[in-house]
């Protein structure tokens, strides 16, 4: 397993833990299938929260957080477009459907924005 892939696996796990700790006791970490069944606005908010959590919790890897923040800013995405892009990315890759949405989002960012410095 490459070190970049391990880094993103660990990062996805950290984001997962952070999001689950911030959620209420009844909330669950969402699978792709669960997330797809949510209304569009809620899916967008969920991905925006996952992206914010990624940036906040990756400050120890500041070059990585800065890389993805600048990339998303450069893409100049309309509101909700990150969620739409993550959905399209996952829809065309059945192998990721069993994964959590933040993990899928990190994979989307890696493919779209490239390897962080």
C-alpha positions, 0 to 999 in steps of 0.5 A: 500500500503506498504511503499516499493511500495510507495517509488518505485512509488514516485521514478518512478515519480521522474525519469519520471519528471527528464527525461521529463525535460531533454528531448526536448519540442517535446519529450514524456515520452515513454510508453512500446508500444512506446519503444518496437517500437524503434530500439534496440540501442535506447531502450538500450540507453533509459533504460541506461539513465533511470538507470543513472537518477535513480542513480543520482536522488536517492542520497538522498536515497544513500543506494537504489542507491548503492544497485541497482548499485552494483546489476547491476554490479554484474550481469555483464550485456553485453551492452544492456542486461539491456534493454533486461531484462526489455523488457522480464520482461514487456513482461511477465506481460501485467499489466505493459504495460500501465506504463512508461519504467522507472517505469517498469525498477524500478519494474524489479530492485526490483524483480531482486535485492531485497529490498534496505537496 
